[in-house]
Amino acid sequence: MGDAPPRPHRATRRPLPATGFPRPLPDAELCTILSAILLGGLLLNALVGWWWADSVAALAMVPLVTIEGVRALRGEPPCGDSCGGACHTEG
C-alpha cells in the first residue's frame, strides 16, 4: 500500500481572514468589456445574419485598446487614481 499524504500541522490550521473578495482588477474589467463587445458582434452575425456586425464590433474595440496601450506606455496605473493609491507599486 502507498503512503498516506502528510497531515497538516496544527499550527497551519487557522481560519482565513474575513476580508471578503477583493475588488476586481481594472484589467479584468477591460477584458470583460472587450469580451462583451466581441460576443455581441458574433451573436448578431450568427443570429440575425449581419455579416458586418463582428467587424464593427472589432472596430469598436480599437479606441479602448488604444487608450489602454497609451496608458501602459506612459507607465500609468491601469486604475487611474480610483483605487486611492492602493494598487500603485513603486519599483
C-alpha positions, 0 to 999 in steps of 0.5 A: 500500500502507498503512503498516506499524504502528510497531515497538516500541522496544527499550527497551519490550521487557522481560519482565513481572514474575513476580508471578503473578495477583493475588488476586481482588477481594472484589467479584468474589467477591460477584458470583460468589456472587450469580451462583451463587445466581441460576443455581441458582434458574433451573436448578431452575425450568427443570429440575425445574419449581419455579416458586418456586425463582428467587424464593427464590433472589432472596430469598436474595440480599437479606441479602448485598446488604444487608450489602454496601450497609451496608458501602459506606455506612459507607465500609468496605473491601469486604475487611474487614481480610483483605487486611492493609491492602493494598487500603485507599486513603486519599483 
